[in-house]
Amino acid sequence: MVIFILVAAPIAMLNELNQFAVLLLLSGADYLTAFTVDQLQTLVPLFLDLHEHGINIAGIFWGLWLFPLGYLVFKSGFLPRILGILLMIGCFGYLIESFAAFLLPNYEVEIALFTFWGEVLLPLWLLIKGVNVEQWRSVTQ
């Protein structure tokens, strides 16, 4: 689980360079006079598209880390099992959306909008309800 996050974080951070490239292209710096206005206006959508593809690559690893997290939540007994199931469903939502972006580039697949609930409910559950303390004590003693 940690390996997937350690891979996803640098990909996502390096991908943000594409956003900075757009800002640099539009900055009007002196070194950009080597390009015509048409060339600069063509490069901007290129870098924005590269950013979108980078998000899809990072999304693969964002999805992959949710499965072991969901499995651990499901098996723990400290949290409701439905949270673990929702996290594992979220894993497949990210994976389907990321792979569909590469395999079906002409179609807009937005399945993660419906499968993200585990990522929202887990922190809310931990903040509001917490873990099952009796179950926790019985396992740790």
Stockholm file with secondary structure:
# STOCKHOLM 1.0

chainA/1-141         MVIFILVAAPIAMLNELNQFAVLLLLSGADYLTAFTVDQLQTLVPLFLDLHEHGINIAGIFWGLWLFPLGYLVFKSGFLPRILGILLMIGCFGYLIESFAAFLLPNYEVEIALFTFWGEVLLPLWLLIKGVNVEQWRSVTQ
#=GR chainA/1-141 SS CHHHHHHHHHHHHHHTHHHHHHHHHTTTCGGGGGSCHHHHHHHHHHHHHHHHHHHHHHHHHHHHHHHHHHHHHHHHSSSCHHHHHHHHHHHHHHHHHHHHHHHCTTSCCCTHHHHCHHHHHHHHHHHHTCCCHHHHHHHHC
#=GC SS_cons         CHHHHHHHHHHHHHHTHHHHHHHHHTTTCGGGGGSCHHHHHHHHHHHHHHHHHHHHHHHHHHHHHHHHHHHHHHHHSSSCHHHHHHHHHHHHHHHHHHHHHHHCTTSCCCTHHHHCHHHHHHHHHHHHTCCCHHHHHHHHC
//
